[in-house]
Amino acid sequence: MLIIGIAGGTGSGKTTVVHQIMNELPETEVGIISQDSYYKETNNLSYEERTKINFDHPRAIDFELLTEHLKELKKGNIIEQPVYSFVTHNRTDDTVITHPRKVMIVEGILILANSELRDMFDIKVYVHADSDERLIRRLKRDIAERGRDMDEVLNRYQTTLKPMHQQFIEPTKAFADIIIPNDKYNTVAIDVVRAVINQRIL
């Protein structure tokens, strides 16, 4: 199994890059795991307390479960990925049955910040985008998809997202094998990653 880690700041375009990579690959050969599914369970907290969680800090992520799930997939076992709700800030009771594939793509802002998880990646990719661009994308997404208002998003960006990005996410660029500038459609970098995958699954 080839495991690819795709990291980058919020709104950097990681999901776009994942779709570009998968575009010409057989669906049956490639699976995706999102770090967003692995936020820690917070049943012990009230909704108010949950809204105050710093979701951009590595301690918000259940890296232990994510690493364990990747190991199980490598062994050829099926896993049940958690499902996380950004509306309630907690895991739901649902799970997603995930089968092992020849290629697993793991994507998320903090996936290169954890050394055990990082060591499992055969290819480490960092998607880089201008901070203004990332803020605009984050604003649009959180208002449209996550029921936030503009003040809430901007406040979270200034107090949490920006400092966390500088402290925990941007430095992980140093671990990347490939850095993809996502200010424009970067076909060369995508083709390189896709070529490596094709070599492995053919």
PyMOL commands that set and color helices and strands:
alter all, ss='L'
color gray80, all
select helices_A, chain A and resi 14-22+27-29+35-38+47-51+58-60+63-74+115-118+131-145+150-175+187-201
alter helices_A, ss='H'
color red, helices_A
select strands_A, chain A and resi 2-7+30-34+79-85+90-98+103-107+123-128+178-181
alter strands_A, ss='S'
color yellow, strands_A
deselect
rebuild
show_as cartoon
